[in-house]
């Protein structure tokens, strides 16, 4: 046996006791002679005990240059660092030739471990959370950024505010948000072509010159475009909110800065709600002659507090099913003393806003509040009118199992024809995951139903009024209310069962999310046309009753 082979065998015995981590730092091959000098410095810097070994062509015996040689791997080629490629790799073939390989970015596990171990402390995480929250409000990205902020706990009723022109005839959350609200309004204008076309065509004629419109609707960017259109057509406007949660504070600020008398902010109390309506109506030297209502609260307040005002009021325009029902009740009782226009049942409202708006916004509202996954969930939708149709279509498309309750035989038949199972609420109340009301009626879901719901059931309302779900019955000592996030409450029973109540039973989409602007353009234009029709109608055309918008007017859309 040759001396070289004996030395190699002895080295193999000695290497058995060497730890694996030391072997990984040893370079098993020696480059060709003309590259040896270039690589020696790199190998010496990276390995404490480098060894080198070359295979001589035609001679299987390795030639060792150090006392600790390693066996040659049995692969046909090996990779080694290539200093000429700045850390790249090359392949060394058995014949000693070097073949370049494409550079690959190596994963630095050691560095990653160091960075992973440098996790922030609890204080650091809290600071990071605060900084993220602050940056999200500093760079305005959505209505929720400012609408949900509570930078000042002082009630707007206790603050004296004035716009840049010194006018203080308004009550909002914060006039400083006006610039952000103006941007929201400008964005909405791009998606409201019908209303903008009406403004452009009719602002020269001023069909509402002399009109004094008092309004009570959701104060959103879309409503702002309507108000500014009415103003461009010659009307004077004073406005309050029809829902304590639906006001976009920045939009209300933009309207106040623009000279509108607006009395609304997000998160009003019940007392604030009626106070704002009263401030719109009861003002010295100004009396309304037109009412634009959503839900009937404004009309109800004037009937209750200022009935003499109806002597000068020419008409009422009502856009919600709840408000329309109240108007029909007044008409049936002989108490309706002015003509009223039923916008809700106009084809342009019923077949577009009620259907398509709710089809999109129901998912938005549920996702923002609960992060629920719809696939496989069992949902019962109470009511299969246009709102119910939209909700069912959206939930079915997301993979939910949808049940429908309906008392109208035609709508019930439509639900069956659309592939939904028609049930009674008490038949499925124990098993469903989500309950949605959209009837426009009251006490659709009562305390008995709420007691029988499964743990974690989500309960919400897509109708205008907050009386569809009997929320008042839940405010009892034996039940615990726990606020988990904005507009989301857990109502907990003594046995630990809880239900998830959204927006305290109020209108889900406008309380907890937003609605599609384009479809609201159709509704807002219908409202404007109804105001123009009632205000300019000759005496005697409309009696003291409830009317649908004439199809000739609707066809203008």
LUMSEZA-22884 format. One record per residue (C-alpha): residue in three letters; x, y, z. Coordinates in steps of 0.25 Angstrom, whole numbers, plus 5000, padded with zeros to 4 digits. Last residue first. Layout:
! residues N
ALAXYZ...
! end
This chain:
! residues 557
UNK466552364938UNK465452454930UNK464652324930UNK464352344945UNK463652484942UNK462752424932UNK462552304941UNK461852404951UNK462552394965UNK461552304973UNK460552384981UNK460152394996UNK458852474999UNK458452615002UNK458152654988UNK459052674976UNK458752744964UNK457852844971UNK458852964972UNK459852954961UNK461052864963UNK462352944964UNK462752894978UNK462152754977UNK462852724963UNK464252794967UNK464252714980UNK463952584973UNK465052614963UNK466052634974UNK465652504981UNK465752424968UNK467052484965UNK467552444979UNK467052304977UNK467752284963UNK469052344968UNK468952244980UNK469152134970UNK470452194966UNK470952224980UNK470952084985UNK470752075000UNK471652095012UNK471952015025UNK471351995039UNK470252095041UNK469852115026UNK469951965023UNK469351915036UNK468051995038UNK467851995053UNK467751875062UNK468751915072UNK469751945061UNK470051795060UNK469651695071UNK470551575073UNK469851465082UNK470351405095UNK470151285103UNK470851285116UNK469651225124UNK469251355129UNK469051415115UNK470151505108UNK469851605098UNK471051635090UNK471051765084UNK471651815070UNK471451955066UNK472951995068UNK473651875075UNK473451775086UNK472351845094UNK471851755104UNK470351755109UNK469951665120UNK468651605121UNK467951575135UNK467751725137UNK466851755125UNK467151825112UNK466951715103UNK465451735102UNK465751875096UNK466451815085UNK465251755079UNK465751735065UNK464951805054UNK464851925063UNK466151995058UNK465452055046UNK466052065032UNK466151915029UNK467451835027UNK467451785042UNK468451695049UNK468651575058UNK469951485058UNK469751355065UNK470951325074UNK470251225083UNK468951175077UNK467651255077UNK466551215086UNK466551335095UNK466551425083UNK465351365077UNK464551385090UNK465051525091UNK464451565078UNK464951565063UNK463951625054UNK463551725065UNK463251835055UNK463151845040UNK464051895029UNK464251755025UNK465751735024UNK466251655036UNK467551575036UNK467851455045UNK469151385044UNK469751255049UNK468451175048UNK468151055056UNK467151095067UNK466351195059UNK466051095048UNK464651055051UNK464351175059UNK464551265047UNK463551195038UNK464151145026UNK464251165011UNK465451095005UNK466151174994UNK466251134980UNK465851264973UNK464551204969UNK464251174984UNK464651324988UNK463751374977UNK462551294982UNK462851354996UNK462851494989UNK461451464983UNK460851404996UNK461251515005UNK461651465018UNK463151435016UNK464251355024UNK465451315015UNK466551215017UNK467951225012UNK469051125012UNK470251215009UNK471251194998UNK471651334995UNK470651344983UNK469551304992UNK469851415002UNK469851524991UNK468551474985UNK467851464998UNK468251605002UNK467751664989UNK466451584989UNK466151635004UNK466351775000UNK465451764988UNK464351694996UNK464651555002UNK464551575017UNK465251515028UNK466551455023UNK467051335030UNK468551295029UNK469251165030UNK470751175028UNK471451085019UNK472251195012UNK471951325018UNK473251355026UNK473051455037UNK473951565039UNK472951615049UNK472751765047UNK473451795034UNK472951665028UNK471551675032UNK471351825026UNK472151795013UNK471351665011UNK469951745012UNK470551855004UNK470551784991UNK469151724989UNK468651834998UNK468951944987UNK468551854976UNK467151824981UNK466651944989UNK467352044981UNK467051984967UNK465651924966UNK464952004977UNK465652134975UNK465452154960UNK464152084960UNK463552174970UNK463152104983UNK464152174992UNK463852304986UNK462452314991UNK462152464989UNK461252534999UNK460152634997UNK459852725010UNK458852705021UNK459052565025UNK458252545037UNK457052475031UNK457352345038UNK457552265026UNK458552375021UNK459252375034UNK459452225033UNK459852235019UNK460952335023UNK461452245034UNK461552135024UNK462352225014UNK463252255025UNK463552115028UNK463752075013UNK464752185012UNK464852305002UNK463852405006UNK463552544999UNK462552635006UNK461852745000UNK461452894999UNK461752935013UNK461153065017UNK459953025025UNK460752905030UNK461552995039UNK460353005048UNK460552855053UNK461852905060UNK462152805071UNK461552665068UNK461252685053UNK462652745051UNK463252635059UNK462552525051UNK462952585038UNK464352585043UNK464352445048UNK463652395035UNK464752285031UNK465552375021UNK464952515019UNK464952625009UNK464052735014UNK463652855006UNK463152995011UNK464053015022UNK464053135031UNK465153235034UNK465153355042UNK465453295055UNK465853145055UNK464953025059UNK465152925048UNK466552895047UNK466852915062UNK465652825065UNK466252715056UNK467652725064UNK466952725077UNK466152595073UNK467452525070UNK468252585082UNK467252525091UNK467352385085UNK468852395086UNK469652435074UNK470852345070UNK471152405057UNK470852555056UNK469752635051UNK469152775050UNK469452835037UNK469152975033UNK469852985019UNK470853095017UNK471953015010UNK472752995023UNK471552935029UNK471452845017UNK472952805018UNK472752775033UNK471552685030UNK472452615020UNK473552595030UNK472552545041UNK471952435032UNK470652415038UNK470052275038UNK470052245053UNK468952325059UNK468052305047UNK467052405041UNK468152515041UNK467752665041UNK467752765029UNK467452915026UNK467352945011UNK467053075003UNK466653034989UNK467053104975UNK467452984966UNK468852994970UNK468452984985UNK467652854981UNK468952804974UNK469752834987UNK468752754995UNK468852644986UNK470352634985UNK470352645000UNK469352525001UNK470352444993UNK471552485002UNK470752435014UNK469652505023UNK468652395024UNK467252465023UNK466452575030UNK466252695021UNK465652835022UNK465452895008UNK465153045007UNK464753064992UNK464853204987UNK465553164974UNK465353014972UNK465253014957UNK466453094956UNK466453104941UNK467953114939UNK468153004949UNK467252914941UNK468152844931UNK469452844939UNK468852804952UNK468052694945UNK469352634939UNK470052634952UNK468852554958UNK468852454947UNK470452444947UNK470552404961UNK471852324962UNK472852444959UNK472052534969UNK472352434980UNK473852454978UNK473652604979UNK472852584992UNK473852504999UNK474952604995UNK474052715002UNK473952635014UNK475452625016UNK475552775015UNK474352795024UNK475052715036UNK475352845044UNK473852875046UNK473852765056UNK472652685061UNK471452755055UNK470452865060UNK470052975049UNK469753125049UNK471153175052UNK471453255040UNK472853335042UNK473253315027UNK474353205031UNK473253125038UNK472853145052UNK472653055064UNK472253075079UNK472252945086UNK471352885096UNK470352825086UNK471552765079UNK471752675092UNK473152685097UNK473852555096UNK474852605086UNK475752525078UNK474652415076UNK475052355063UNK473952265056UNK473652365045UNK475052405043UNK475752285039UNK474352215036UNK474152305024UNK475352245017UNK476852265014UNK477252395021UNK478752395024UNK478852445038UNK477752355043UNK478452225038UNK479752285043UNK479252305057UNK478752155058UNK480052105053UNK480752185063UNK479852145074UNK480051995070UNK481552015070UNK481552075084UNK480751965089UNK481751865083UNK482951935089UNK482251935103UNK482051785101UNK483451765097UNK483851765083UNK484451645076UNK485951635073UNK485951485074UNK485351485059UNK486451575055UNK487551485060UNK486851365055UNK486751425041UNK488251465041UNK488551315044UNK487651265034UNK488251355023UNK487551295011UNK488451294999UNK488151374986UNK488551294974UNK489551324964UNK489551244952UNK490651134951UNK492051144945UNK492751024941UNK494150994946UNK495050884940UNK495750784949UNK495450664942UNK494450624952UNK493650744950UNK493650864959UNK492350944959UNK492351094961UNK491551184972UNK491351334974UNK491951404985UNK492451524977UNK492551454964UNK494151454963UNK494151394977UNK493451264973UNK492951184985UNK492951034982UNK491950934976UNK492350794973UNK492250704961UNK492050564957UNK491550524971UNK492350424979UNK492850524989UNK494450514991UNK494850465004UNK495450575013UNK496850605016UNK497450645030UNK498950655030UNK498950755019UNK499350755004UNK498650625000UNK498750554987UNK497650454984UNK497850324978UNK496950294966UNK498050334956UNK497650354942UNK497450504943UNK497950544957UNK496850574967UNK497150684976UNK497050704991UNK497050825000UNK496850845015UNK496550965022UNK496650975037UNK495951105042UNK495051115030UNK494551255024UNK495751335024UNK496751225020UNK495851185009UNK495751325004UNK497151355004UNK497451214997UNK496551244986UNK497351334977UNK498551254979UNK497951124975UNK497351174962UNK498451144953UNK498651014960UNK497250964958UNK496450974970UNK496550884983UNK495350814988UNK494750775001UNK494650915007UNK494450905022UNK493450985029UNK492450875029UNK493350785035UNK493450865048UNK491950865049UNK491950715048UNK492850695061UNK494150625059UNK494350485065UNK494150415052UNK495250505046UNK496450425052UNK496050295046UNK495850365032UNK497250425034UNK497850295036UNK497350245023UNK497850365015UNK499250345021UNK499250205017UNK498850235003UNK499950345002UNK500950245007UNK500550144996UNK500050005000
! end
